[in-house]
Amino acid sequence: MSRDFLRTYQELRVYQMAFESAMQIFELVQQFPAEEQTLLKPQMIRSSRSVCANLAEAWQKRRYRGAFVSKLNEVEAEAAETQTWIEFAILCGYLDAETGQELFGRYREILAGTARLIENADAWVISP
């Protein structure tokens, strides 16, 4: 899908996938034990939501290729961080392996989609 057909960042498939994943994480972490209420739970919520927020910010920075790509690099960093928290949650027994691996795989797809946006940044940049 090219930028000619998209009017908002919410129409980006990578954003939709990130938003759905962040909402799933929010639901799943509600079941974490009390000792994780101030540790792992808020980290997972923050990083997963940050993927979405940074995609929205990147969309608004499309007038400048460097700013656009820089913000997309932040998306990649937050997605990788979320994968790390997912791994911790699996190994600590807070997420079952199947659910955790599904989420981890979705963030792998988010990373791949973001990489494609970066690789094709010139097609997404708009003239000031």
VOPAGU-2260 file (C-alpha; in pm, 1 decimal, decimal comma):
REM VOPAGU-2260
SITE   aa  ch    i         X         Y         Z
SITE  MET   A    0       0,0       0,0       0,0
SITE  SER   A    1     153,5     330,9     -94,9
SITE  ARG   A    2     122,0     659,7      83,5
SITE  ASP   A    3    -113,4     785,6    -189,2
SITE  PHE   A    4    -386,5     566,8     -44,9
SITE  LEU   A    5    -325,4     638,8     323,4
SITE  ARG   A    6    -444,0     950,2     497,4
SITE  THR   A    7    -363,9     865,4     859,6
SITE  TYR   A    8    -112,2     658,2    1051,2
SITE  GLN   A    9    -400,9     446,4    1181,6
SITE  GLU   A   10    -434,1     304,9     829,3
SITE  LEU   A   11     -80,8     162,0     836,7
SITE  ARG   A   12     -95,9    -215,8     881,8
SITE  VAL   A   13     207,2    -203,9    1110,1
SITE  TYR   A   14      27,8      49,0    1333,6
SITE  GLN   A   15    -286,6    -164,1    1345,8
SITE  MET   A   16     -84,5    -469,6    1442,2
SITE  ALA   A   17     107,1    -273,6    1708,1
SITE  PHE   A   18    -211,9    -127,7    1854,6
SITE  GLU   A   19    -384,8    -466,6    1869,8
SITE  SER   A   20     -76,7    -617,7    2033,0
SITE  ALA   A   21     -51,8    -337,8    2289,5
SITE  MET   A   22    -415,7    -388,6    2381,9
SITE  GLN   A   23    -361,2    -763,0    2417,0
SITE  ILE   A   24     -59,1    -700,1    2638,5
SITE  PHE   A   25    -265,6    -464,3    2853,9
SITE  GLU   A   26    -524,7    -738,8    2904,0
SITE  LEU   A   27    -268,6   -1012,1    2971,2
SITE  VAL   A   28     -62,8    -820,7    3227,2
SITE  GLN   A   29    -369,4    -767,2    3445,9
SITE  GLN   A   30    -317,8   -1128,5    3556,1
SITE  PHE   A   31      46,9   -1084,0    3657,5
SITE  PRO   A   32     123,1   -1135,9    4027,5
SITE  ALA   A   33     122,9    -845,7    4272,6
SITE  GLU   A   34     502,8    -821,5    4284,9
SITE  GLU   A   35     505,0    -736,4    3913,8
SITE  GLN   A   36     247,4    -457,0    3940,9
SITE  THR   A   37     526,0    -198,2    3968,7
SITE  LEU   A   38     792,9    -377,7    3765,9
SITE  LEU   A   39     722,8    -587,7    3458,4
SITE  LYS   A   40     357,5    -489,4    3407,0
SITE  PRO   A   41     416,1    -113,9    3357,4
SITE  GLN   A   42     727,6    -177,8    3145,5
SITE  MET   A   43     534,0    -400,1    2905,3
SITE  ILE   A   44     246,1    -154,6    2882,8
SITE  ARG   A   45     477,6     144,3    2831,1
SITE  SER   A   46     699,3      -9,9    2563,1
SITE  SER   A   47     409,9    -164,9    2368,2
SITE  ARG   A   48     218,4     163,5    2368,1
SITE  SER   A   49     533,3     351,8    2275,9
SITE  VAL   A   50     556,3     151,9    1953,0
SITE  CYS   A   51     218,2     295,9    1854,6
SITE  ALA   A   52     295,8     649,1    1971,0
SITE  ASN   A   53     627,2     655,3    1785,7
SITE  LEU   A   54     460,6     534,8    1465,7
SITE  ALA   A   55     212,8     821,5    1498,5
SITE  GLU   A   56     496,7    1068,2    1555,9
SITE  ALA   A   57     694,3     929,8    1261,8
SITE  TRP   A   58     390,7     978,1    1038,3
SITE  GLN   A   59     376,8    1345,7    1135,5
SITE  LYS   A   60     749,9    1389,3    1066,7
SITE  ARG   A   61     731,6    1276,4     703,6
SITE  ARG   A   62     827,5    1621,6     576,9
SITE  TYR   A   63    1187,5    1545,8     671,4
SITE  ARG   A   64    1331,6    1209,5     576,0
SITE  GLY   A   65    1586,9    1211,9     858,3
SITE  ALA   A   66    1327,5    1289,1    1125,3
SITE  PHE   A   67    1093,4    1026,1     982,0
SITE  VAL   A   68    1359,7     754,2     979,3
SITE  SER   A   69    1489,0     854,4    1322,6
SITE  LYS   A   70    1143,2     815,2    1473,9
SITE  LEU   A   71    1100,8     480,5    1298,1
SITE  ASN   A   72    1429,3     371,3    1457,6
SITE  GLU   A   73    1266,5     445,5    1793,2
SITE  VAL   A   74     974,2     225,2    1689,6
SITE  GLU   A   75    1220,3     -57,7    1629,2
SITE  ALA   A   76    1386,7      -2,6    1967,0
SITE  GLU   A   77    1054,2      -6,7    2153,8
SITE  ALA   A   78     934,9    -315,9    1966,2
SITE  ALA   A   79    1258,0    -498,4    2053,4
SITE  GLU   A   80    1221,2    -389,0    2416,0
SITE  THR   A   81     866,7    -525,4    2419,8
SITE  GLN   A   82     996,9    -857,2    2287,7
SITE  THR   A   83    1243,3    -867,4    2576,6
SITE  TRP   A   84     967,7    -811,0    2834,4
SITE  ILE   A   85     760,9   -1082,2    2667,0
SITE  GLU   A   86    1053,2   -1322,2    2705,5
SITE  PHE   A   87    1081,1   -1236,4    3074,8
SITE  ALA   A   88     707,1   -1288,4    3120,5
SITE  ILE   A   89     726,8   -1632,3    2957,1
SITE  LEU   A   90    1029,2   -1743,0    3158,0
SITE  CYS   A   91     876,6   -1616,9    3483,0
SITE  GLY   A   92     563,6   -1818,1    3409,1
SITE  TYR   A   93     332,1   -1517,1    3375,4
SITE  LEU   A   94     253,2   -1588,6    3009,3
SITE  ASP   A   95     203,9   -1935,8    2869,2
SITE  ALA   A   96     458,2   -2021,5    2602,2
SITE  GLU   A   97     206,5   -2032,7    2317,3
SITE  THR   A   98      61,2   -1687,7    2390,7
SITE  GLY   A   99     406,8   -1544,0    2451,7
SITE  GLN   A  100     549,1   -1684,0    2129,7
SITE  GLU   A  101     250,2   -1554,1    1934,0
SITE  LEU   A  102     304,3   -1204,7    2076,5
SITE  PHE   A  103     679,4   -1225,5    2020,5
SITE  GLY   A  104     615,5   -1323,5    1657,9
SITE  ARG   A  105     378,9   -1032,2    1609,0
SITE  TYR   A  106     650,3    -794,4    1727,0
SITE  ARG   A  107     886,9    -962,4    1480,5
SITE  GLU   A  108     632,5    -870,6    1209,1
SITE  ILE   A  109     609,2    -516,5    1347,7
SITE  LEU   A  110     988,0    -489,4    1328,0
SITE  ALA   A  111     984,2    -617,5     969,5
SITE  GLY   A  112     708,7    -373,2     871,8
SITE  THR   A  113     896,6     -86,8    1029,2
SITE  ALA   A  114    1214,0    -189,8     847,7
SITE  ARG   A  115    1020,1    -179,5     518,5
SITE  LEU   A  116     900,2     172,4     600,1
SITE  ILE   A  117    1261,2     275,8     662,1
SITE  GLU   A  118    1387,2     106,5     344,6
SITE  ASN   A  119    1120,2     287,6     143,0
SITE  ALA   A  120    1131,6     614,9     335,1
SITE  ASP   A  121    1163,6     824,2      20,6
SITE  ALA   A  122     822,6     699,8     -97,5
SITE  TRP   A  123     662,2     813,2     228,0
SITE  VAL   A  124     827,1    1153,7     269,0
SITE  ILE   A  125     601,4    1443,3     167,0
SITE  SER   A  126     717,0    1773,4      27,4
SITE  PRO   A  127     705,1    2064,6     272,7
